[in-house]
Amino acid sequence: MGLVSERDLINKVLALDCNPTAVYASDIMDKTPSTLPADAFFYEALLTMIKRHDKYILVVENGFPLGVITMGDLTRLRRTSTLSIVSRIESAETTTELSYAAKLIQKVTVNMVSEKAPANEICEVVSELNDLITRRLLVLAEEALDKRGLGLPPLDYCWLTLGSGGRKEQTLSSDQDNALIYAQPTQDQEQQVQEYFLTLANFVVNGLEEAGFPKCQHNIMANNPVWCQSLQGWKNSGNSWIFAPTTESFRKFTIFLDFRAVYGQEKLAQELRDFAHHLFRLAPSILHHMAKDDLQTRVPLGLFKQVILDKKQGHRDEVDIKGSACVHIVDCIRIFAMREGILDTSTLARLYKLVSLEAISTDDAEYYEAAYQSLMMFRIRGNLQKLSKGLVPDNYINPSTLSKRQRTVLRESLIAIDRLQTFTGSNFGVEGYL
């Protein structure tokens, strides 16, 4: 089964001046077209087109084709087309043009929320669009440095997105967490090579800030020499984080573990990921320390499982959905995933793999997934509401603004995380949880 498009006819027959009567469809068809089942949602088709840069998707049922979805079909369904944003990003020639395209992502999020798309799909679409912006900035950065007389990249490199970006869990309030890895230079090249990549990273970091992505308050960005290193430099850092651990190094390591290649030579990222998992096999006790670090704080629940509200100035009577709730699901699932050698970075992908390996029961996984989806949706809706009022999105919500049912969902979600933290503590030997 394959698919023949107008582009195939032009590029593979007419452009080559072939005799149309001597060419078979099987000679020119795309033998591995993108496919989706008939009951797939709109945004599944959208994600497929963004990821694969396809203009056609074959709709199949039981292996048989039912029809074709085109880019035009998806575009006609939306006044603010996500695919037109993709086109704007890929054709942008300046950071100003990219900044304008980035602002349109908010409208995509509003559409998805109104259509009741699940939180993980919304985050994945946002993350994919953010990736496109980053890739385009890197192309512009290479061109700008070449025009300045610094030349093209002296060695292979790979741009990494970390944290929520690495997990494809970005929302509208995501700040920058990124890094850069480059091939090993010779000793006499080392300083010059790092200076080049720091300059390139600075262009991208500033461009992302202009496009609406705040700089990381903790300076976890590729224009910081700590987060811009050769492959061997990264391995040395990993060794020091594992074998000379501090609270700060644990936190750097957990952010680092969720990295994902966005642009460049992915083999560098893969070698680094293999090395990171090798470190866990050498020092499995690190998992105990990671669990202990997460359990330093618990979800905001009282003795009788009532929601405890924040008392800080500026956030009185609110709940920090990201910092006091979602972070614990991410941390705990990551710890289990590292123990099992799971290479996925997405929290839900890790959770599904843990179920398949029988490390977490199906019932528990469904409980944790429902909590995560609910909390992420609270974050997305809350941040959109603040943006609509001209406020800065901050991941806090005030439970008094929720319906009775929503308050119940919030409380049950926090109870699920509390249970997950207890389960993590008992599995990784944290004192007080044995």
C-alpha positions as CSV (number, residue, x, y, z in Angstrom):
1,M,0.0,0.0,0.0
2,G,1.3,3.4,-0.9
3,L,0.2,7.0,-1.8
4,V,0.8,9.0,-5.0
5,S,0.6,12.7,-4.7
6,E,0.6,15.5,-7.2
7,R,4.1,16.3,-6.0
8,D,5.2,12.8,-6.8
9,L,3.8,13.1,-10.4
10,I,5.6,16.4,-10.9
11,N,9.0,15.5,-9.3
12,K,9.2,11.8,-10.3
13,V,7.6,11.9,-13.8
14,L,7.2,15.3,-15.4
15,A,10.5,16.8,-14.1
16,L,12.4,13.8,-15.3
17,D,10.7,13.9,-18.6
18,C,9.6,10.2,-18.2
19,N,7.1,8.6,-20.5
20,P,3.9,8.5,-18.4
21,T,2.7,5.3,-20.1
22,A,5.9,3.5,-19.0
23,V,5.7,4.5,-15.3
24,Y,3.7,2.5,-12.7
25,A,2.1,3.9,-9.6
26,S,4.2,1.6,-7.5
27,D,7.4,3.1,-9.0
28,I,6.7,6.6,-7.7
29,M,4.4,6.2,-4.7
30,D,5.4,6.9,-1.1
31,K,5.8,3.4,0.2
32,T,5.6,4.5,3.9
33,P,2.9,7.2,4.0
34,S,1.6,8.6,7.3
35,T,-1.5,6.7,8.3
36,L,-4.2,7.2,11.0
37,P,-7.3,5.2,11.9
38,A,-10.7,6.6,11.0
39,D,-11.5,7.5,14.6
40,A,-8.3,9.6,15.1
41,F,-8.9,13.1,16.4
42,F,-8.1,16.3,14.4
43,Y,-5.0,17.1,16.5
44,E,-3.6,13.6,15.9
45,A,-3.6,14.4,12.2
46,L,-2.2,17.9,12.9
47,L,0.7,16.5,15.0
48,T,1.5,13.9,12.3
49,M,1.8,16.6,9.7
50,I,3.9,18.9,11.9
51,K,6.3,16.1,12.9
52,R,6.7,14.5,9.4
53,H,6.3,17.6,7.3
54,D,3.6,15.6,5.3
55,K,0.9,17.1,3.3
56,Y,-1.2,14.0,3.1
57,I,-2.3,11.3,5.6
58,L,-3.8,8.0,4.6
59,V,-6.9,7.0,6.6
60,V,-7.0,3.3,7.1
61,E,-9.2,0.6,8.8
62,N,-7.9,-2.9,9.3
63,G,-5.1,-2.2,6.9
64,F,-7.4,-1.0,4.1
65,P,-7.4,2.6,2.9
66,L,-10.6,4.6,3.4
67,G,-9.5,8.0,2.3
68,V,-6.9,10.8,2.4
69,I,-6.6,13.8,4.6
70,T,-4.8,16.8,3.1
71,M,-3.2,19.8,4.6
72,G,-6.0,21.8,2.9
73,D,-8.6,19.8,4.7
74,L,-7.1,20.7,8.1
75,T,-6.6,24.3,7.1
76,R,-10.3,24.7,6.1
77,L,-11.3,23.5,9.6
78,R,-9.6,26.3,11.4
79,R,-9.7,30.1,11.1
80,T,-6.4,30.3,12.8
81,S,-4.6,27.4,11.1
82,T,-1.8,25.8,13.0
83,L,-0.3,24.7,9.7
84,S,-0.1,28.4,8.6
85,I,1.9,29.1,11.8
86,V,4.2,26.3,10.8
87,S,4.7,27.9,7.4
88,R,5.3,31.3,9.1
89,I,8.0,29.8,11.3
90,E,9.8,27.9,8.6
91,S,9.9,31.0,6.3
92,A,10.9,33.5,9.0
93,E,14.0,35.5,8.1
94,T,14.2,37.6,11.3
95,T,13.7,37.1,15.0
96,T,10.9,39.6,14.8
97,E,9.0,37.4,12.3
98,L,9.5,34.4,14.6
99,S,8.3,36.4,17.6
100,Y,5.0,37.2,15.7
101,A,4.5,33.5,14.8
102,A,5.2,32.5,18.5
103,K,2.4,34.8,19.7
104,L,-0.1,32.8,17.5
105,I,0.6,29.6,19.4
106,Q,-1.7,31.0,22.2
107,K,-4.7,30.9,19.7
108,V,-3.9,27.3,18.9
109,T,-4.0,26.4,22.6
110,V,-7.3,28.2,23.0
111,N,-8.8,26.2,20.1
112,M,-7.6,22.9,21.5
113,V,-9.0,23.7,25.0
114,S,-12.4,24.7,23.6
115,E,-12.5,21.4,21.7
116,K,-11.7,19.4,24.9
117,A,-8.4,18.0,23.6
118,P,-6.5,16.2,26.4
119,A,-3.8,18.1,28.2
120,N,-0.9,15.9,26.9
121,E,-1.9,16.5,23.3
122,I,-2.1,20.3,23.8
123,C,1.4,20.2,25.4
124,E,2.7,18.1,22.6
125,V,1.4,20.5,19.9
126,V,2.8,23.5,21.8
127,S,6.2,21.7,22.2
128,E,6.4,20.8,18.5
129,L,5.7,24.4,17.5
130,N,8.3,25.6,20.0
131,D,10.8,23.1,18.6
132,L,10.2,24.6,15.1
133,I,10.9,28.1,16.4
134,T,14.2,26.9,18.0
135,R,15.3,25.1,14.8
136,R,14.6,28.1,12.7
137,L,16.6,30.3,15.2
138,L,19.5,27.9,14.9
139,V,19.5,28.2,11.1
140,L,19.4,32.0,11.4
141,A,22.2,31.9,14.0
142,E,24.5,29.8,11.8
143,E,23.8,32.2,8.9
144,A,24.4,35.3,11.1
145,L,27.7,33.9,12.5
146,D,28.9,33.0,9.0
147,K,28.2,36.6,7.8
148,R,30.1,38.0,10.7
149,G,33.2,36.1,9.5
150,L,33.0,33.4,12.2
151,G,32.2,30.7,9.7
152,L,29.9,27.7,9.9
153,P,29.9,25.4,12.9
154,P,33.5,24.0,13.3
155,L,32.2,20.6,14.5
156,D,29.1,18.6,14.6
157,Y,26.7,19.7,17.4
158,C,23.3,19.0,18.8
159,W,20.9,21.4,20.5
160,L,19.1,19.9,23.4
161,T,15.8,21.0,25.1
162,L,15.6,20.1,28.7
163,G,12.9,19.9,31.4
164,S,9.3,20.2,30.2
165,G,10.6,20.8,26.7
166,G,12.5,17.5,26.7
167,R,9.4,15.8,28.0
168,K,7.1,17.6,25.4
169,E,5.1,18.9,28.2
170,Q,5.5,22.7,27.6
171,T,2.7,25.1,28.3
172,L,2.3,28.8,27.5
173,S,4.3,29.7,30.6
174,S,7.4,27.6,29.9
175,D,10.7,29.4,30.3
176,Q,14.0,28.3,28.6
177,D,15.9,25.2,29.6
178,N,18.3,24.2,26.9
179,A,21.8,22.9,26.4
180,L,24.3,22.2,23.6
181,I,26.6,19.3,23.0
182,Y,29.4,19.3,20.4
183,A,31.9,16.7,19.0
184,Q,35.2,16.4,20.8
185,P,37.7,19.1,19.6
186,T,41.4,18.7,19.6
187,Q,43.1,20.3,22.6
188,D,44.3,23.3,20.7
189,Q,40.8,23.9,19.2
190,E,39.0,23.6,22.5
191,Q,38.7,27.2,23.6
192,Q,37.9,28.5,20.1
193,V,35.3,25.9,19.5
194,Q,33.5,26.6,22.8
195,E,33.5,30.3,22.1
196,Y,31.9,29.7,18.7
197,F,29.1,27.6,20.2
198,L,28.6,30.0,23.1
199,T,28.2,32.8,20.6
200,L,25.7,30.7,18.5
201,A,23.8,29.8,21.7
202,N,23.6,33.4,22.8
203,F,21.9,34.3,19.5
204,V,19.3,31.6,20.0
205,V,18.7,32.3,23.7
206,N,18.2,36.0,23.0
207,G,16.0,35.1,20.0
208,L,13.8,32.8,22.1
209,E,13.5,35.5,24.7
210,E,12.3,38.0,22.0
211,A,9.8,35.3,20.9
212,G,8.3,35.2,24.4
213,F,10.3,32.5,26.1
214,P,11.7,33.9,29.4
215,K,15.3,33.2,30.2
216,C,15.8,30.5,32.9
217,Q,16.2,32.1,36.3
218,H,18.8,29.4,37.2
219,N,20.8,30.0,34.1
220,I,20.2,26.5,32.7
221,M,20.7,27.6,29.1
222,A,23.2,26.8,26.3
223,N,24.9,30.2,26.5
224,N,26.2,29.2,29.9
225,P,29.5,27.2,29.6
226,V,28.2,24.7,32.1
227,W,25.4,23.8,29.7
228,C,27.5,24.1,26.5
229,Q,30.1,21.4,26.4
230,S,31.8,18.7,24.3
231,L,30.6,15.1,24.5
232,Q,33.5,14.3,26.9
233,G,32.8,17.4,28.9
234,W,29.2,16.3,29.4
235,K,30.4,12.9,30.5
236,N,32.8,14.4,33.0
237,S,29.9,16.5,34.4
238,G,27.7,13.4,34.6
239,N,30.4,11.6,36.6
240,S,30.8,14.5,39.0
241,W,27.0,14.8,39.5
242,I,26.7,11.1,40.3
243,F,29.9,10.4,42.2
244,A,30.3,13.7,44.1
245,P,26.6,14.4,44.7
246,T,25.2,17.5,46.3
247,T,21.6,18.8,46.4
248,E,22.4,21.2,43.6
249,S,24.0,18.4,41.5
250,F,20.9,16.2,42.0
251,R,18.7,18.9,40.6
252,K,21.0,19.6,37.7
253,F,21.0,15.9,36.9
254,T,17.2,15.5,37.0
255,I,16.8,18.4,34.6
256,F,19.5,17.0,32.4
257,L,17.9,13.5,32.3
258,D,14.9,14.8,30.4
259,F,16.9,16.1,27.5
260,R,15.7,15.7,23.9
261,A,17.5,16.5,20.6
262,V,15.9,19.3,18.7
263,Y,18.5,20.2,16.0
264,G,21.8,18.8,14.7
265,Q,23.5,15.5,15.0
266,E,21.2,13.3,17.1
267,K,23.9,10.6,17.5
268,L,25.7,12.9,20.0
269,A,22.5,13.1,22.1
270,Q,22.0,9.3,21.8
271,E,25.6,8.6,23.0
272,L,25.1,11.0,25.9
273,R,21.8,9.3,26.8
274,D,23.4,5.9,26.7
275,F,26.1,7.2,29.0
276,A,23.6,8.6,31.5
277,H,21.8,5.2,31.8
278,H,25.2,3.6,32.2
279,L,25.8,5.8,35.2
280,F,22.7,4.5,36.8
281,R,23.9,1.0,36.4
282,L,27.2,1.9,38.0
283,A,25.6,3.8,40.9
284,P,22.0,2.6,41.5
285,S,22.0,4.3,44.9
286,I,21.5,7.6,43.2
287,L,17.8,6.6,42.8
288,H,17.5,6.6,46.6
289,H,18.9,10.1,46.8
290,M,16.6,11.3,43.9
291,A,13.6,9.9,45.8
292,K,14.7,11.5,49.0
293,D,15.2,14.8,47.3
294,D,11.6,14.8,45.9
295,L,10.2,13.8,49.3
296,Q,11.8,16.8,50.9
297,T,8.4,18.5,50.1
298,R,5.0,16.9,49.9
299,V,1.9,17.9,48.0
300,P,-0.2,20.6,49.8
301,L,-2.5,18.3,51.8
302,G,-3.4,18.5,55.4
303,L,-3.9,15.7,58.0
304,F,-7.4,15.1,56.8
305,K,-6.5,15.4,53.1
306,Q,-7.8,19.0,52.8
307,V,-6.0,21.2,50.3
308,I,-3.5,23.6,52.0
309,L,-3.5,27.0,50.4
310,D,-0.4,29.2,49.8
311,K,0.4,32.0,52.3
312,K,3.0,33.8,50.3
313,Q,2.4,37.4,49.4
314,G,1.1,37.6,45.9
315,H,-0.2,34.1,46.0
316,R,-2.3,34.0,49.1
317,D,-5.0,31.3,49.1
318,E,-3.7,29.9,45.8
319,V,-2.1,26.5,44.9
320,D,1.1,26.2,42.8
321,I,0.0,23.5,40.4
322,K,3.4,23.1,38.8
323,G,5.8,23.5,41.7
324,S,3.8,21.7,44.4
325,A,1.9,19.1,42.4
326,C,3.0,18.3,38.8
327,V,6.7,18.3,39.7
328,H,6.2,15.3,42.1
329,I,4.5,13.1,39.4
330,V,7.3,14.0,37.0
331,D,10.0,13.3,39.5
332,C,8.6,10.0,40.9
333,I,7.8,8.5,37.5
334,R,11.3,9.5,36.3
335,I,12.9,7.7,39.2
336,F,11.0,4.5,38.4
337,A,11.8,4.9,34.7
338,M,15.5,5.2,35.4
339,R,15.5,2.1,37.5
340,E,13.9,0.2,34.6
341,G,16.2,1.6,31.9
342,I,13.4,3.3,30.1
343,L,14.7,5.8,27.5
344,D,11.5,7.8,26.9
345,T,11.4,11.3,28.3
346,S,7.6,12.0,28.4
347,T,6.1,11.4,31.8
348,L,3.1,9.5,30.3
349,A,5.2,7.5,27.9
350,R,7.4,6.5,30.9
351,L,4.3,5.6,32.9
352,Y,2.9,3.3,30.1
353,K,6.3,1.5,29.8
354,L,6.3,1.0,33.6
355,V,2.9,-0.7,33.3
356,S,4.1,-2.9,30.5
357,L,7.1,-3.9,32.6
358,E,4.8,-4.5,35.6
359,A,6.7,-2.0,37.7
360,I,3.4,-0.1,38.4
361,S,0.0,-1.7,38.3
362,T,-2.5,-0.7,35.6
363,D,-5.0,0.6,38.2
364,D,-2.4,2.8,39.8
365,A,-1.1,4.1,36.5
366,E,-4.6,5.1,35.4
367,Y,-5.0,6.9,38.8
368,Y,-1.7,8.8,38.3
369,E,-2.4,9.6,34.7
370,A,-5.9,11.0,35.5
371,A,-4.3,13.2,38.2
372,Y,-1.6,14.4,35.8
373,Q,-4.0,15.2,33.0
374,S,-6.3,17.1,35.3
375,L,-3.5,19.1,36.9
376,M,-2.0,20.0,33.5
377,M,-5.4,21.2,32.3
378,F,-5.8,23.3,35.4
379,R,-2.4,24.9,34.5
380,I,-3.3,25.5,30.9
381,R,-6.7,27.0,31.6
382,G,-5.4,29.1,34.4
383,N,-2.6,30.5,32.4
384,L,-4.9,31.3,29.4
385,Q,-7.2,33.2,31.7
386,K,-4.3,35.2,33.1
387,L,-3.1,36.0,29.6
388,S,-6.6,37.1,28.6
389,K,-6.5,39.6,31.5
390,G,-3.0,40.9,30.6
391,L,-1.4,39.1,33.5
392,V,1.7,37.0,33.5
393,P,0.9,33.2,33.6
394,D,2.5,31.7,36.7
395,N,0.9,28.2,37.1
396,Y,-1.0,29.2,40.3
397,I,-4.8,28.8,40.6
398,N,-7.2,29.9,43.2
399,P,-9.5,27.0,44.2
400,S,-12.3,29.5,45.1
401,T,-12.6,30.3,41.3
402,L,-13.3,26.6,40.5
403,S,-16.6,24.8,40.5
404,K,-17.4,22.3,43.2
405,R,-16.7,19.5,40.9
406,Q,-13.3,21.0,39.8
407,R,-12.3,21.5,43.5
408,T,-13.1,17.8,44.0
409,V,-10.9,16.9,41.0
410,L,-8.1,19.1,42.3
411,R,-8.2,17.4,45.8
412,E,-8.4,13.9,44.3
413,S,-5.5,14.6,42.0
414,L,-3.3,15.8,45.0
415,I,-4.3,12.7,46.9
416,A,-3.1,10.6,44.0
417,I,0.3,12.3,44.0
418,D,0.5,11.9,47.8
419,R,0.0,8.1,47.2
420,L,2.6,8.1,44.4
421,Q,5.2,9.8,46.7
422,T,4.5,7.3,49.5
423,F,4.9,4.4,46.9
424,T,8.2,6.0,45.7
425,G,9.6,6.4,49.2
426,S,8.8,2.8,50.1
427,N,10.3,1.4,46.8
428,F,13.6,3.4,47.1
429,G,14.3,3.0,50.8
430,V,13.6,6.6,52.0
431,E,13.6,6.8,55.8
432,G,10.0,7.1,57.1
433,Y,8.5,5.3,54.2
434,L,9.7,1.7,54.7
